[in-house]
Structures are given as C-alpha cells and as structure tokens.
Amino acid sequence: MSIIFDTVLIANRGEIARRVIRTLRALGIRSVAVYSDADADAPHVREADEAVHIGGSAAADSYLRVDAVIAAARATGAQAIHPGYGFLSESVALAQACADAGIVFIGPSAQALEIMGDKARARDHVSQHGVPVVPGFHAQGMDDTQIRARADEVGYPLLIKPTAGGGGKGMEIVTAGDALAPALATARRVATAAFGDDVLVLERLVTRPRHIEVQVFGDTHGTVVAFGERECTLQRRHQKVIEEAPAAHLPEAVRTRLLEAAVAAARSVQYVGAGTVEFLVEADTVDEVFFIEMNTRLQVEHPVTEEVTGLDLVALQLQVAAGGALPEPPDVRGHAVEARVYAESPERGFLPSTGRVLLFDAPPGVRVDAAIETGSEVTGFYDPMIAKVIAVGPDRETALRRLDLALARTVVLGVDTNIAFLRALCQNDRVVTGDLDTGLIETLLPLPTSEPTELMLAAAAHAVTHTRRAGADELWQKLPGWRLGAQASLPRTFFLTDDDAVVEAPAAYTHRIPVRIDDDGAIWVSAEGVTQRLRPLSRRERLRRRLAERSVAAGPREPEGRAPMPGSVVAVHVADGDTVSAGDPLVSIEAMKMEHPVLAPHNGTVHLLVAVGDQVRRDQPVARVSEEENA
C-alpha cells in the first residue's frame, strides 16, 4: 500500500481515536490527537505522537469547532484529517475548510456530504436512482397544522427523525395524530441540542423491521464496491446495541438486492471513501427493503466487517484519500458479533453513569476497542459508549457463544455498565435463533433489579474488614492488581444497594473476584459480567434508617421529584403552582446526549426548584409536589 501522508490529525476522541492511531502507527504515519479540557488525561491523548488542546469540555467548545481543528492541523503540519464518527465526521463545513486549507479530508466530497447528510434530500435523491424508499415527507417550512394534515395522509404509525445527525437522537414514534404535536416538540428540542438543526422528516413506520446496513467504499477512479452487510437490528431507542456480520439468515437474493442498491446509492453521488447505506427489511416478508439513510463516514460497528473480510477499513480510507485504487471485495468468512459496552444502568431505565473507572479488565482472546482504561474519567459531556467487545467464530452460534463468554470476563468497576444486559441478549432465544426485529429489546423491559450474590456480599465485606484494619490509604496501596482469595471469618456486615435495599453479607469468603473502593467509600464488585455498588451501612445508620422508615410510614409520601442522573435541565414542562397528577412530566434532564423526564411522584401542587440551564446532581430534588395544598 502506497500512502502519501506522513502526518494525520484525528478530529475525534475515545475508542475511534485510539483505533485510528493503531493503523497510523502500523503504517508508519505520525498521529496527532486533539482533546478538550475533560479529555486532558484520556488514553488517546497519550497514545498519539502529538496532542493539541482545542477547547472546553463541552463538544460545542472543542470537538465541534471547525476552526480549532483546522488550526491544530496547520500547527502540527498534518496533511490530512480523519474525522472518525460523530462530531464533525459528516460536516460539510469541515470538508470545505479542509479543501480551503489544502488539507485532505479523509471522507467524501462536500457535495456528497450535503446530499446524504440531509435525510429528506437523500431519500429524494436516491429514489431517482432506483433505490426503494419508505413512504414519507420532508417537514421543512411546514407548521404543526400542515404536518398533521400530511401525516394523516401518509398514515400511522409514523417515525419522526431529524434530517441532520444520526445515532437515533431526536427520533420519536407516533401512533396516532393526537400524539404528534408533543412528539414534534421533543424531536425538535433534541435535534437542536445535538445537531444545531431542528428540521424533521416523517416516514411510515415499518412495523417489524430489521435494520441492515451495507459497507460501501468508493475511490477517485470511479470504482464503488460493497464489502458485505451488517445486521444492526438489536437496538434500543434507535441506538444500536449488538451488531453482526453477515446478517442473520438473510436469503441470498435479498442480500444481492441490498448490495446492488447500496452501490447504486453511493455511485449516484460519485462517492469517495468509506460509507454505510442503511436499509429497513420487513422481518415477516424479508423481500421488502427500504433505504433509510446513508452515513458518510466509518461506522461504530466497522470491526465486524473487518473481522469477516480481513480488511483494515481505516487503512483503506487512507489509501483512497491518497488517490489509491480499491481492491476487489474479498470473500466473507465466518461470523463476527460486536457488543457495545455503555456506561449506563439498564435496571434504572438505562440512565447514563459517570465517575472514575476504578478497574477496567478486558477479556482475553477477543478484540476489544476501548475508550477507557483503569483511572479514566467517564463524564456527562460525551456519548456513554466506553468499549466494544468483538467475537468471531466459524458460524453465528459459535460467535455469539464466544461473545457471551468474553462479556462474562469483562470487568468495569467505578461506573454502571450494560454488560449483564448484553449477556442476557446473547442468551435470548430469539437472538440465538435469529428471529430479530428492532423492537425485540423493548419486549424485555422493564428489567428486573439484580440482587447482589452471596459471593459479592462476602467479597465486599472482606474489603470493609481490611479497610478497618489497615486504613483506607494503606488499602489503596495494596489494591492495584489485588484479587481477594484468603478464607476469612467476617463479622456481621450490612450494605445498602443502589435501590436502597439493606442486605447482609455472609460470614465467610473463599473465592476470588475483583473488588474496588471508590472515593465515597462504596464497594464495587463484579462477577460473571454483573457489577454491584454496595455502600457499607454502620449500626448507627441502620438504626437511623429504621426510625426514618417508621416516620415516613406515618406521614405524607415523598414530596420531591429527584434527578435520576447528573446533567443539565433542558426543559420545564409545568409552571410553579400548577396542579399535577402522578406521572406527569415536570422537567427534562439531559446527559450524554440523552434526555430523561422527572415525573410527579403523586397528585398535588408543584413548586419548581430548578430552571432551564441548571446543572443538577444525581438524586437532587428538582421539584416539590405538595399534597396538602392540593387537598
């Protein structure tokens, strides 16, 4: 492979920045990282050959600043910029700024970005080139009354989605006309916050869809090829959770139709570089396929394609950007499955989790692309995905089994994760048999709260005993690489779980599982992919809680609506003094690009304690609902 670049800047962060750096290092190309205040100590900053600070912690103050990225490239002598995915990866402004500065943008032309970056324009464009699209309409310039009239014509259910951006952000499902107006308001608000653009497109919702995408590549010599398809059907709120290649049990005729349609879509804009053309396939009929959008960048799930084709897609991006020709598509061999590890709590409604990673222990024998390491800070400024675990096998069944085993051996302490939930998906009968649709995960909700096992409780009690004997400082000196193993007789030890349940540890401990203690004194333990955070409960605190429980039982109910996570107040849905009913939304809080409502705990009169723009902590009261006033 002949590459003309000697220095490439990566305009991104986290695991994709580290992924690009690995390929650059393998090719002997100097790498330049950029970073925000929040990422000053991030792994990608240390791993790059050079790193440039580009602004504040919020993405709008750093990773979304075209001027700062171009300035960093000029200052370091970078001849090319790799945008990764998310942030500026599909930015016409960055592509144009690169052209103006004489820097190669490792991606498609500004024209292709402009056409495919707008979902409404893209669907209109590809439909003129024989690519099938879902019935729907572009809502730009229409008020809510006009949208309602047109939506009634198309028919329900409908999917609302922003024309800009991706990742499922701002998408809303509407099943009846009366629910349209509030859904439009939410979609616009999220789209504006995430993409700076609130223009929407509405499409007929395919009732039992599979989400299948095709990896395409184009070069400057006019060649456009497809490197197979990926199954991305396992999603929650339009955010992918598990992906695989090739798609599960897809008839060869449908596969051929998808690949041909994807190539036609890419060829229609003289596409250059890596891209993904996404389709919906009706699960019940399979032969119906609809174009939904084209992502003009590398995808999060690109590793599964690499694993079954033997290609390095980042190296191919560099080769094409340097004017090189594409190879012939290789045969697809075996099966690969990828699971996205998120810093979130599935049992608490998938609320994002922030904090310091006390221990990250990646599983052996599989590919792991991680944004974190032990000691990393997971903040609320960016996407909650912290790692990807990719397993490969000669067939789908083997790959799924290996992924499940790898997840069981993946340890993250210090922040909540979805690892146990991912394992449950790997073992789900419908997933194993390939009976997939994008609503599958919703059928598993709400998730039951997992209880700490006796093994976890005993390990936590063992850690508490050592803390009391040795002191916290001495314990911390012993903790790196520390695995509990000695049999011990323990005093009675009680803990408080995250759902406020009091649990007692058994009297002996003989096994080895990872344990860490956070700055608040909570004990983090992990076993078989399940993690628990246990707060030691003193005898005095146990007595205080029993007395408080009696007092609460005799008095009024909890009057406060509390923040379920740290974040920013992005909407207030009621006025101070309004009468509300139990379950009414009071305020909405945003963190890690996700929005969550705080609901009224019961009927009453509401008194607001926060305003739009306020930063709140987890469990902070944001509104008080008084029953007495209402009565």
Order of alpha helices (4+ residues) and beta strands (2+ residues): beta-alpha-beta-alpha-beta-alpha-beta-alpha-beta-alpha-alpha-beta-alpha-beta-beta-alpha-beta-beta-beta-beta-alpha-beta-beta-alpha-alpha-beta-beta-beta-beta-beta-beta-beta-beta-alpha-beta-alpha-alpha-alpha-alpha-beta-beta-beta-beta-beta-beta-beta-alpha-beta-beta-beta-beta-beta-beta-beta-beta-alpha
